[in-house]
Amino acid sequence: MLNRLTDTLNFQTQALTLRAERQRQLASNIANADTPGYQARDMDFSKALREATGEIATNGALQTTQRGHIAPLAGARGESGKEYALQSQTSLDSNGVDMDRERASFADNSVKYEATLRFINGSVRTTLDAMKSHNQS
């Protein structure tokens, strides 16, 4: 029972970490919208989450072969895990940021980040309520 609870919270924690990383990347793209030659970066969130949860292997990932080894943080991704965003149109200064797409992605990711926080909060609240004595109100 406890494993199921911690597995769910671990999954949501990893999703939250990846959402925060994606939000940082999208904010960086928006901040560099006027930088000549800047190419927008993004991540494949579903692939990154499968890698963070161990569902699929991560190329070049550190392996913990002994109990004393420290596991890499969930969501810790090198530059190789980030991809260049596809350009919808070319620009004269070779800037690859599409502000409409970046703003829409930023808003979408913000909503999903908030939903993940609410899910974690609800899970913790439900667990705390279940642990309370039936005499307490």
Sequence and secondary structure as in RCSB ss.txt:
>XXXX:A:sequence
MLNRLTDTLNFQTQALTLRAERQRQLASNIANADTPGYQARDMDFSKALREATGEIATNGALQTTQRGHIAPLAG
ARGESGKEYALQSQTSLDSNGVDMDRERASFADNSVKYEATLRFINGSVRTTLDAMKSHNQS
>XXXX:A:secstr
 HHHHHHHHHHHHHHHHHHHHHHHHHHHHHHTTTSTT   EE  HHHHHHHHTTSS  TT     STTS    TT
   GGG EE   SS  TT     HHHHHHHHHHHHHHHHHHHHHHHHHHHHHHHHHS TT  
